[in-house]
Amino acid sequence: MSAPRLRLSERLSYGFGDLGFSLPYNMASGFLLYYYVNVVKLPASSVGTIFLIARLLDAVIDVLVGIGVDKTRSRWGRTRPYFLFMALPYAAMFVLVFSVPAWSQHAQLVYAFLTFKGLGILMSLGAIPYTALMPMMTEDTGERLRLSGLRSVGTSVSVVLGTAATMPLVGVFGGGDERRGFLAVAVLFGGMSLVAIIALFRNCRERYRDEAAARFRVLPAIGEMVRNRAWLVCFGFCLVYFIRFGAMMSVTTYFAIEVLHKPWMISVMLPAVAGMLLLSSFVAPPILARTGLRRGCVGVLSLAMVLFLALPLTETNPALFLAVYFAACLSTSITITAAFTMIAETVDYHEWRFGTRKEGLLSAGVSLATKVGMAIGTAGIAFMLGAVGYAPDAPSEAAREAIRWSYYGGTVVLLGLQVLVALFWPMDGQHARIRGEIATREPVAA
């Protein structure tokens, strides 16, 4: 029997659900380091410590949320009640993050940690069920690729708004006062996030669920998760991707100002990530359907490495620099659609190996990879700025060189690591056989 096709409204609501979760997160990723260090005037090293500790605490929180999803039984399903009850607190906490009061520096650091950690907890309560929802909506790989493509659209719109639009809107709303401007933009984006998450709750449905009992032993379930090869590859793939993404989102502002000496390029380079995500959402599904996830990812990541190696040679020519940069961003963006599909297929692999789906727990593990990756990338840039004695009003030449080679060298190394991880993906060419064996319920040797 063929899988039922999803309604257009359901696909769109699913895709733009990522806008709801990612818009606050992307604005924070792109500008929270700048806001804390340059606007509030907090020490860069202390800010890096806040980012790192807050995200490492997610190791426990994300697993608990994932287990909660697998244990949830409600009239709305297993994932949708989370969207309903976290939407408003998430938007409100985002506004608080960009509302650091004029207290002592120590009190400001405590406030920054508590609000940033609160945002992360609420993000977990929504993003983990959101990721767990896709394999519940459809078992068809083609539909999953289409949903992943639309999710990439939602991601790209959130990055465009969270990067390109942020600083111009800060200028418009702030009238020269960046504190007031950032707060106003946070209110606007928080409202948009709230609308998108409520639409996700209203329009998306769960069709395939784990029929296992709500009560299960947690430690054995975690043990099965870490023996799931597809999940391990997906975890590593997302971890390395988001270390690179977090670092680039944080360092690009400094790179454009201090290395290229062209601040106007901030509003071109950061949105280019989103623009290429939008383009890749259309080109990635047919490419990946033809090549498979493993070969497709290895190919585009290898191309991106070559392009980033060529970028230093183009610094004196802005048009050529941006052309090479756009091509590199398009190559890496294709892997986001692949990653979303990988996450769904880890559920099929898990059911084949262990007889249960555990969508929530598996999604929690991958969510942890994305947040820890972002934390490591962002904190790494903050620590680098602190180590070289970066001073916003008088940056040294050594600081500029550290920024330059963090941007180029770090990116190439991380792209290479992602290629190595992708080579171990086990599902290409196996998905139909695995689904068939699950359907017949024949015992499969581990």
C-alpha positions as CSV (number, residue, x, y, z in Angstrom):
1,M,0.0,0.0,0.0
2,S,1.4,3.4,-1.0
3,A,1.9,6.0,1.8
4,P,-0.7,8.7,1.9
5,R,0.4,12.0,0.3
6,L,0.6,15.0,2.7
7,R,-1.6,18.0,2.2
8,L,0.1,21.2,0.9
9,S,-0.9,23.1,4.1
10,E,0.7,20.4,6.2
11,R,3.9,20.5,4.2
12,L,4.1,24.3,4.4
13,S,3.3,24.3,8.1
14,Y,6.0,21.7,8.8
15,G,8.6,23.6,6.7
16,F,7.9,27.0,8.3
17,G,7.9,25.4,11.8
18,D,11.6,25.6,11.4
19,L,11.2,29.4,11.0
20,G,9.5,29.4,14.4
21,F,12.3,27.6,16.2
22,S,15.2,29.0,14.2
23,L,14.5,32.7,13.8
24,P,15.2,33.5,17.5
25,Y,18.1,31.0,17.5
26,N,19.7,32.4,14.3
27,M,19.5,36.0,15.5
28,A,21.1,35.0,18.8
29,S,23.8,33.0,16.9
30,G,24.6,35.8,14.6
31,F,24.5,38.8,17.0
32,L,24.4,37.7,20.7
33,L,28.2,37.6,20.9
34,Y,28.3,41.1,19.4
35,Y,25.4,42.3,21.6
36,Y,27.1,41.0,24.8
37,V,30.6,42.2,24.0
38,N,30.1,45.4,21.9
39,V,26.8,46.7,23.2
40,V,26.6,45.5,26.8
41,K,30.4,45.5,27.1
42,L,30.8,42.1,28.8
43,P,34.2,40.4,28.6
44,A,34.6,38.1,25.6
45,S,36.1,35.3,27.5
46,S,33.3,35.3,30.1
47,V,30.7,35.3,27.3
48,G,32.4,32.3,25.7
49,T,32.2,30.5,29.0
50,I,28.5,31.3,29.3
51,F,27.9,29.9,25.8
52,L,29.8,26.7,26.4
53,I,28.5,25.8,29.9
54,A,24.9,26.6,28.9
55,R,25.0,24.3,25.9
56,L,26.9,21.5,27.7
57,L,24.1,21.4,30.2
58,D,21.8,20.5,27.3
59,A,23.3,17.0,27.4
60,V,21.0,16.1,30.2
61,I,18.1,18.4,29.2
62,D,17.8,17.2,25.6
63,V,17.8,13.5,26.6
64,L,15.1,14.2,29.2
65,V,12.9,16.0,26.6
66,G,13.4,13.1,24.1
67,I,12.4,10.5,26.7
68,G,9.4,12.7,27.6
69,V,8.3,12.7,23.9
70,D,8.5,8.9,23.7
71,K,6.5,8.6,27.0
72,T,3.9,11.3,26.0
73,R,0.3,10.2,25.3
74,S,-2.3,12.9,24.7
75,R,-5.3,13.8,22.6
76,W,-2.9,15.9,20.4
77,G,-0.4,13.1,20.0
78,R,3.1,12.8,21.2
79,T,4.8,15.8,19.8
80,R,2.1,18.5,19.2
81,P,1.3,19.3,22.8
82,Y,4.9,20.6,23.2
83,F,4.4,23.1,20.4
84,L,1.2,24.4,22.0
85,F,2.6,24.9,25.5
86,M,6.2,26.1,24.7
87,A,5.4,28.7,21.9
88,L,4.6,31.7,24.1
89,P,7.3,31.1,26.8
90,Y,9.9,30.7,24.0
91,A,9.0,34.0,22.4
92,A,9.0,35.7,25.7
93,M,12.4,34.3,26.8
94,F,13.9,35.4,23.5
95,V,12.9,39.0,24.3
96,L,14.5,38.7,27.8
97,V,17.8,37.5,26.3
98,F,18.1,40.9,24.5
99,S,17.0,42.8,27.5
100,V,20.2,42.8,29.7
101,P,19.5,45.5,32.4
102,A,22.0,48.2,33.4
103,W,23.3,46.3,36.5
104,S,26.8,45.6,37.7
105,Q,28.9,43.5,35.3
106,H,28.7,40.4,37.6
107,A,24.9,40.7,37.8
108,Q,24.7,41.1,34.0
109,L,26.8,37.9,33.5
110,V,24.4,36.0,35.8
111,Y,21.4,37.4,34.0
112,A,22.9,36.6,30.6
113,F,23.6,33.0,31.6
114,L,20.1,32.4,33.1
115,T,18.2,33.9,30.1
116,F,20.4,32.2,27.5
117,K,20.1,28.8,29.4
118,G,16.3,29.4,29.6
119,L,16.1,30.0,25.9
120,G,18.0,26.7,25.3
121,I,15.7,24.7,27.5
122,L,12.6,26.1,25.7
123,M,14.3,25.5,22.4
124,S,14.7,21.8,23.4
125,L,11.1,21.5,24.4
126,G,10.0,22.5,20.9
127,A,12.8,21.6,18.5
128,I,13.1,17.9,19.7
129,P,9.4,17.1,19.2
130,Y,9.6,19.0,15.9
131,T,12.4,16.8,14.6
132,A,10.6,13.7,15.9
133,L,7.5,14.7,14.0
134,M,8.7,14.0,10.5
135,P,9.0,10.2,10.7
136,M,5.6,10.2,12.4
137,M,4.1,12.1,9.4
138,T,5.4,9.8,6.6
139,E,7.5,6.7,6.0
140,D,8.1,7.6,2.3
141,T,11.7,8.7,1.5
142,G,10.5,11.0,-1.3
143,E,8.0,12.7,1.0
144,R,10.7,13.1,3.6
145,L,13.0,14.7,1.1
146,R,10.2,17.1,0.2
147,L,9.6,17.9,3.8
148,S,13.3,18.4,4.3
149,G,13.4,20.7,1.4
150,L,10.6,22.8,2.8
151,R,12.2,22.8,6.2
152,S,15.3,24.1,4.5
153,V,13.1,26.9,3.1
154,G,12.0,27.7,6.7
155,T,15.6,27.6,7.9
156,S,16.7,29.9,5.0
157,V,14.0,32.5,5.7
158,S,14.9,32.5,9.4
159,V,18.6,33.0,8.6
160,V,17.8,35.9,6.1
161,L,15.7,37.6,8.7
162,G,17.9,36.8,11.6
163,T,21.1,38.0,9.8
164,A,20.4,40.4,6.9
165,A,17.5,42.1,8.5
166,T,18.7,42.4,12.1
167,M,21.2,45.2,11.9
168,P,19.2,47.4,9.5
169,L,16.1,46.9,11.8
170,V,18.3,47.7,14.9
171,G,19.2,50.9,13.2
172,V,15.6,51.8,12.3
173,F,14.0,50.9,15.6
174,G,16.9,52.0,17.8
175,G,17.6,55.4,16.2
176,G,21.3,55.2,17.2
177,D,20.6,53.3,20.4
178,E,21.6,49.7,19.8
179,R,20.3,48.4,23.1
180,R,16.8,49.7,22.2
181,G,17.1,48.5,18.6
182,F,18.0,44.9,19.6
183,L,15.1,44.8,22.0
184,A,12.6,46.0,19.4
185,V,13.8,43.4,16.8
186,A,13.6,40.7,19.4
187,V,10.0,41.6,20.1
188,L,9.2,41.5,16.3
189,F,11.0,38.2,15.7
190,G,9.5,36.6,18.8
191,G,6.0,37.4,17.6
192,M,6.8,35.8,14.2
193,S,8.1,32.7,15.9
194,L,5.0,32.4,18.0
195,V,2.7,32.5,14.9
196,A,4.8,29.8,13.0
197,I,4.8,27.4,15.9
198,I,1.1,27.7,16.5
199,A,0.5,27.0,12.8
200,L,2.7,23.9,13.1
201,F,0.5,22.7,16.0
202,R,-2.7,23.3,14.1
203,N,-1.9,21.8,10.7
204,C,0.5,18.8,11.1
205,R,-0.6,15.3,12.0
206,E,1.1,12.2,13.4
207,R,0.3,9.1,11.3
208,Y,3.0,6.6,12.3
209,R,3.8,6.1,16.0
210,D,5.8,3.7,18.1
211,E,3.3,1.2,19.5
212,A,5.6,0.3,22.3
213,A,4.4,0.9,25.9
214,A,4.8,4.4,27.3
215,R,6.9,3.0,30.1
216,F,10.4,1.8,29.2
217,R,13.8,1.5,30.9
218,V,15.8,4.5,30.0
219,L,19.4,3.3,30.3
220,P,18.9,0.3,27.9
221,A,17.1,2.7,25.5
222,I,20.1,5.0,25.5
223,G,22.4,2.0,25.1
224,E,20.5,1.0,22.0
225,M,20.7,4.5,20.6
226,V,24.5,4.6,20.8
227,R,24.6,1.2,19.1
228,N,22.5,2.6,16.2
229,R,25.1,3.2,13.5
230,A,22.9,5.5,11.4
231,W,22.2,7.6,14.5
232,L,25.9,7.8,15.4
233,V,26.8,9.0,11.8
234,C,23.9,11.5,11.9
235,F,25.0,12.8,15.3
236,G,28.6,13.3,14.2
237,F,27.6,14.8,10.9
238,C,25.3,17.4,12.6
239,L,27.9,18.1,15.4
240,V,30.6,19.0,13.0
241,Y,28.3,21.0,10.7
242,F,27.0,23.1,13.6
243,I,30.5,23.7,15.1
244,R,31.4,25.2,11.7
245,F,28.1,27.0,11.4
246,G,28.2,28.5,14.9
247,A,31.8,29.7,14.3
248,M,31.1,31.3,11.0
249,M,27.9,33.0,12.2
250,S,29.9,34.5,15.1
251,V,33.1,35.4,13.3
252,T,31.7,36.8,10.0
253,T,30.8,40.1,11.6
254,Y,34.4,40.5,12.9
255,F,35.8,39.2,9.6
256,A,34.0,41.7,7.5
257,I,34.9,44.6,9.7
258,E,38.5,43.8,10.8
259,V,39.8,41.7,7.8
260,L,38.0,42.8,4.7
261,H,37.4,46.4,6.1
262,K,34.0,46.3,4.5
263,P,31.2,46.3,7.2
264,W,28.6,46.4,4.5
265,M,29.5,42.8,3.6
266,I,28.0,41.6,6.9
267,S,24.5,42.1,5.4
268,V,25.6,40.2,2.3
269,M,27.7,37.3,3.7
270,L,25.4,36.2,6.6
271,P,22.2,36.3,4.4
272,A,24.0,34.4,1.7
273,V,23.9,31.3,4.0
274,A,20.2,31.6,4.0
275,G,19.9,32.5,0.3
276,M,21.8,29.4,-0.6
277,L,19.7,27.3,1.8
278,L,16.7,28.5,-0.1
279,L,18.1,27.6,-3.4
280,S,19.4,24.3,-2.2
281,S,15.9,23.4,-0.9
282,F,14.9,23.1,-4.5
283,V,18.0,21.5,-6.0
284,A,19.0,19.2,-3.1
285,P,16.1,16.7,-3.2
286,P,16.6,15.6,-6.9
287,I,20.4,15.6,-6.5
288,L,20.3,13.5,-3.3
289,A,17.6,11.2,-4.7
290,R,20.0,10.4,-7.6
291,T,23.3,10.2,-5.7
292,G,22.2,8.9,-2.3
293,L,23.0,10.8,0.9
294,R,26.5,9.5,1.3
295,R,27.9,10.2,-2.2
296,G,26.0,13.5,-2.5
297,C,27.3,14.8,0.8
298,V,30.9,13.8,0.2
299,G,30.8,15.4,-3.3
300,V,29.4,18.8,-2.2
301,L,31.5,19.0,0.9
302,S,34.7,18.3,-1.1
303,L,33.8,21.0,-3.5
304,A,33.2,23.5,-0.6
305,M,36.7,22.7,0.7
306,V,38.2,23.6,-2.6
307,L,36.2,26.9,-2.7
308,F,37.2,27.9,0.8
309,L,40.8,27.3,0.0
310,A,40.5,29.6,-2.9
311,L,38.8,32.4,-0.9
312,P,42.0,34.1,0.6
313,L,43.2,34.7,-3.0
314,T,40.1,36.8,-3.7
315,E,40.1,39.2,-0.7
316,T,41.1,42.3,-2.8
317,N,38.2,41.7,-5.3
318,P,34.9,41.9,-3.5
319,A,32.8,40.7,-6.5
320,L,35.0,37.6,-7.0
321,F,35.2,36.9,-3.3
322,L,31.4,36.9,-3.0
323,A,31.0,34.7,-6.1
324,V,33.3,32.1,-4.7
325,Y,31.7,32.5,-1.2
326,F,28.1,32.0,-2.6
327,A,29.2,28.8,-4.5
328,A,30.7,27.5,-1.3
329,C,27.6,28.3,0.7
330,L,25.4,26.5,-1.8
331,S,27.5,23.4,-1.7
332,T,27.4,23.2,2.1
333,S,23.6,24.1,2.2
334,I,22.8,20.9,0.3
335,T,23.9,18.9,3.3
336,I,21.2,20.4,5.5
337,T,18.5,18.8,3.5
338,A,20.5,15.6,3.7
339,A,20.8,15.9,7.5
340,F,17.1,16.4,8.0
341,T,16.4,13.2,5.9
342,M,19.2,11.3,7.8
343,I,17.5,12.1,11.1
344,A,14.2,10.6,9.9
345,E,16.0,7.5,8.6
346,T,17.8,6.8,11.9
347,V,14.3,5.9,13.2
348,D,13.8,3.3,10.5
349,Y,17.2,1.8,11.2
350,H,16.5,1.8,14.9
351,E,13.2,0.0,14.4
352,W,14.9,-2.6,12.2
353,R,17.7,-3.2,14.7
354,F,15.8,-3.0,18.0
355,G,12.1,-3.3,17.3
356,T,11.1,0.2,18.6
357,R,11.2,3.6,17.0
358,K,12.1,6.0,19.8
359,E,11.6,9.1,17.7
360,G,11.9,11.4,20.7
361,L,15.1,10.0,22.1
362,L,16.8,9.8,18.7
363,S,15.8,13.3,17.9
364,A,17.0,14.5,21.3
365,G,20.5,13.1,20.5
366,V,20.7,14.9,17.2
367,S,19.3,18.1,18.8
368,L,22.1,17.9,21.3
369,A,24.6,17.6,18.5
370,T,23.3,20.8,16.9
371,K,23.3,22.8,20.1
372,V,26.6,21.6,21.4
373,G,28.1,22.2,18.0
374,M,26.8,25.7,17.9
375,A,28.1,26.3,21.5
376,I,31.6,25.0,20.7
377,G,31.7,27.0,17.5
378,T,30.5,30.3,19.1
379,A,32.5,29.8,22.3
380,G,35.6,29.0,20.3
381,I,35.4,32.3,18.5
382,A,34.8,34.1,21.8
383,F,37.8,32.4,23.4
384,M,39.9,33.2,20.3
385,L,39.0,36.9,20.6
386,G,39.8,36.9,24.3
387,A,43.1,35.0,23.8
388,V,44.4,37.6,21.2
389,G,43.3,40.5,23.4
390,Y,40.7,41.8,20.9
391,A,39.6,45.4,21.8
392,P,36.5,46.6,19.9
393,D,37.9,50.2,19.8
394,A,41.5,49.4,18.8
395,P,42.0,45.8,17.4
396,S,45.6,44.8,16.9
397,E,47.1,43.3,13.7
398,A,47.5,40.0,15.6
399,A,43.8,39.9,16.4
400,R,43.0,40.6,12.7
401,E,45.2,37.7,11.6
402,A,43.6,35.4,14.2
403,I,40.2,36.3,12.9
404,R,41.3,35.7,9.3
405,W,42.7,32.2,9.8
406,S,39.9,31.2,12.1
407,Y,37.6,32.0,9.3
408,Y,39.5,30.1,6.5
409,G,41.5,27.4,8.2
410,G,38.9,26.4,10.8
411,T,36.3,26.0,8.0
412,V,38.4,23.8,5.8
413,V,39.3,21.5,8.7
414,L,35.7,21.1,9.8
415,L,34.5,20.4,6.2
416,G,37.1,17.7,5.9
417,L,35.9,16.1,9.2
418,Q,32.3,16.2,7.9
419,V,33.4,14.3,4.8
420,L,35.0,11.6,6.9
421,V,31.8,11.2,9.0
422,A,29.5,11.0,5.9
423,L,31.5,8.1,4.5
424,F,30.1,5.9,7.2
425,W,26.4,6.5,6.4
426,P,24.8,3.0,6.2
427,M,21.3,3.6,4.7
428,D,22.0,4.3,1.0
429,G,20.5,1.5,-1.0
430,Q,19.2,-0.2,2.1
431,H,16.1,1.8,3.0
432,A,13.5,-0.2,0.9
433,R,14.9,-3.5,2.1
434,I,14.8,-2.4,5.8
435,R,11.3,-1.1,5.5
436,G,10.2,-4.4,3.9
437,E,11.8,-6.4,6.6
438,I,10.1,-4.3,9.3
439,A,6.7,-4.7,7.6
440,T,7.0,-8.5,7.5
441,R,8.2,-8.5,11.2
442,E,10.8,-11.0,10.4
443,P,13.6,-11.3,13.0
444,V,16.7,-9.5,11.9
445,A,20.1,-10.3,13.3
446,A,22.0,-7.5,14.9
